[in-house]
Amino acid sequence: MDRKFTEKQIEEMLKNSTEEIIEDSENLVDEFDNVYNVVDVIKTAETDVKKKYPKVNFRWSELEIARAKKIAKELGMPYQTYIKSLLKQGMDSDERRLKQM
Protein backbone atom coordinates (compact mmCIF):
# COMPACT_ATOMS: atom_id res chain seq x y z
CA MET A 1 0.00 0.00 0.00
CA ASP A 2 1.51 3.32 -1.08
CA ARG A 3 -1.04 5.61 0.55
CA LYS A 4 -0.15 9.08 1.80
CA PHE A 5 -1.78 10.29 4.99
CA THR A 6 -2.44 13.92 5.70
CA GLU A 7 -1.29 15.44 8.97
CA LYS A 8 -4.94 15.69 10.02
CA GLN A 9 -5.50 11.98 9.30
CA ILE A 10 -2.45 11.01 11.32
CA GLU A 11 -3.52 13.22 14.21
CA GLU A 12 -7.02 11.71 14.06
CA MET A 13 -5.61 8.18 14.06
CA LEU A 14 -3.43 8.98 17.05
CA LYS A 15 -6.31 10.70 18.86
CA ASN A 16 -8.54 7.71 18.29
CA SER A 17 -5.83 5.18 19.03
CA THR A 18 -7.60 3.97 22.16
CA GLU A 19 -10.56 3.03 19.97
CA GLU A 20 -8.49 1.08 17.47
CA ILE A 21 -8.32 -2.67 17.57
CA ILE A 22 -5.23 -4.53 16.49
CA GLU A 23 -6.35 -7.31 14.12
CA ASP A 24 -2.88 -8.67 13.57
CA SER A 25 0.66 -7.51 14.11
CA GLU A 26 0.67 -5.10 11.15
CA ASN A 27 -2.85 -3.70 10.78
CA LEU A 28 -5.06 -1.43 12.84
CA VAL A 29 -8.81 -1.26 12.39
CA ASP A 30 -10.63 1.83 13.61
CA GLU A 31 -14.25 2.11 14.73
CA PHE A 32 -15.31 2.68 11.10
CA ASP A 33 -13.61 -0.54 9.94
CA ASN A 34 -10.86 1.39 8.14
CA VAL A 35 -7.71 -0.71 7.98
CA TYR A 36 -4.32 0.97 8.39
CA ASN A 37 -0.96 -0.70 8.01
CA VAL A 38 1.09 0.21 11.08
CA VAL A 39 4.38 0.26 9.17
CA ASP A 40 2.93 2.66 6.55
CA VAL A 41 1.53 4.99 9.20
CA ILE A 42 4.87 5.12 11.03
CA LYS A 43 6.85 5.74 7.82
CA THR A 44 4.48 8.53 6.81
CA ALA A 45 4.70 10.15 10.24
CA GLU A 46 8.51 9.95 10.23
CA THR A 47 8.64 11.50 6.74
CA ASP A 48 6.37 14.34 7.85
CA VAL A 49 8.56 15.03 10.88
CA LYS A 50 11.71 15.09 8.73
CA LYS A 51 10.08 17.60 6.39
CA LYS A 52 9.21 19.87 9.32
CA TYR A 53 12.69 19.74 10.82
CA PRO A 54 15.35 20.12 8.12
CA LYS A 55 18.96 19.40 9.01
CA VAL A 56 21.41 22.24 9.56
CA ASN A 57 25.15 21.72 9.27
CA PHE A 58 27.99 24.03 10.23
CA ARG A 59 31.68 23.66 10.95
CA TRP A 60 32.88 24.20 14.47
CA SER A 61 36.18 23.53 16.20
CA GLU A 62 36.68 20.38 18.23
CA LEU A 63 37.37 22.58 21.26
CA GLU A 64 33.97 24.28 21.02
CA ILE A 65 32.18 20.97 20.53
CA ALA A 66 33.99 19.53 23.56
CA ARG A 67 32.99 22.59 25.62
CA ALA A 68 29.37 22.24 24.53
CA LYS A 69 29.35 18.53 25.38
CA LYS A 70 30.88 19.15 28.82
CA ILE A 71 28.43 21.92 29.72
CA ALA A 72 25.45 20.00 28.34
CA LYS A 73 26.43 16.92 30.35
CA GLU A 74 26.61 19.00 33.53
CA LEU A 75 23.18 20.43 32.71
CA GLY A 76 21.85 16.92 32.07
CA MET A 77 20.90 17.33 28.42
CA PRO A 78 22.14 16.18 25.03
CA TYR A 79 24.74 18.57 23.60
CA GLN A 80 22.82 19.15 20.36
CA THR A 81 19.77 20.19 22.37
CA TYR A 82 21.99 22.49 24.39
CA ILE A 83 23.42 24.10 21.23
CA LYS A 84 19.93 24.53 19.73
CA SER A 85 18.72 26.17 22.94
CA LEU A 86 21.64 28.61 22.88
CA LEU A 87 20.96 29.52 19.25
CA LYS A 88 17.28 30.05 20.01
CA GLN A 89 18.08 32.23 23.03
CA GLY A 90 20.48 34.30 20.94
CA MET A 91 17.94 34.75 18.13
CA ASP A 92 15.20 35.68 20.62
CA SER A 93 17.51 38.26 22.18
CA ASP A 94 18.47 39.70 18.80
CA GLU A 95 14.82 39.92 17.70
CA ARG A 96 13.90 41.83 20.88
CA ARG A 97 16.86 44.17 20.38
CA LEU A 98 15.98 44.77 16.72
CA LYS A 99 12.35 45.58 17.59
CA GLN A 100 13.56 48.30 19.95
CA MET A 101 15.57 50.04 17.22
C-alpha positions in Angstrom: 0.0 0.0 0.0 1.5 3.3 -1.1 -1.0 5.6 0.6 -0.1 9.1 1.8 -1.8 10.3 5.0 -2.4 13.9 5.7 -1.3 15.4 9.0 -4.9 15.7 10.0 -5.5 12.0 9.3 -2.4 11.0 11.3 -3.5 13.2 14.2 -7.0 11.7 14.1 -5.6 8.2 14.1 -3.4 9.0 17.0 -6.3 10.7 18.9 -8.5 7.7 18.3 -5.8 5.2 19.0 -7.6 4.0 22.2 -10.6 3.0 20.0 -8.5 1.1 17.5 -8.3 -2.7 17.6 -5.2 -4.5 16.5 -6.3 -7.3 14.1 -2.9 -8.7 13.6 0.7 -7.5 14.1 0.7 -5.1 11.2 -2.9 -3.7 10.8 -5.1 -1.4 12.8 -8.8 -1.3 12.4 -10.6 1.8 13.6 -14.2 2.1 14.7 -15.3 2.7 11.1 -13.6 -0.5 9.9 -10.9 1.4 8.1 -7.7 -0.7 8.0 -4.3 1.0 8.4 -1.0 -0.7 8.0 1.1 0.2 11.1 4.4 0.3 9.2 2.9 2.7 6.6 1.5 5.0 9.2 4.9 5.1 11.0 6.9 5.7 7.8 4.5 8.5 6.8 4.7 10.1 10.2 8.5 9.9 10.2 8.6 11.5 6.7 6.4 14.3 7.9 8.6 15.0 10.9 11.7 15.1 8.7 10.1 17.6 6.4 9.2 19.9 9.3 12.7 19.7 10.8 15.3 20.1 8.1 19.0 19.4 9.0 21.4 22.2 9.6 25.2 21.7 9.3 28.0 24.0 10.2 31.7 23.7 10.9 32.9 24.2 14.5 36.2 23.5 16.2 36.7 20.4 18.2 37.4 22.6 21.3 34.0 24.3 21.0 32.2 21.0 20.5 34.0 19.5 23.6 33.0 22.6 25.6 29.4 22.2 24.5 29.4 18.5 25.4 30.9 19.2 28.8 28.4 21.9 29.7 25.4 20.0 28.3 26.4 16.9 30.4 26.6 19.0 33.5 23.2 20.4 32.7 21.9 16.9 32.1 20.9 17.3 28.4 22.1 16.2 25.0 24.7 18.6 23.6 22.8 19.2 20.4 19.8 20.2 22.4 22.0 22.5 24.4 23.4 24.1 21.2 19.9 24.5 19.7 18.7 26.2 22.9 21.6 28.6 22.9 21.0 29.5 19.2 17.3 30.1 20.0 18.1 32.2 23.0 20.5 34.3 20.9 17.9 34.8 18.1 15.2 35.7 20.6 17.5 38.3 22.2 18.5 39.7 18.8 14.8 39.9 17.7 13.9 41.8 20.9 16.9 44.2 20.4 16.0 44.8 16.7 12.4 45.6 17.6 13.6 48.3 19.9 15.6 50.0 17.2 
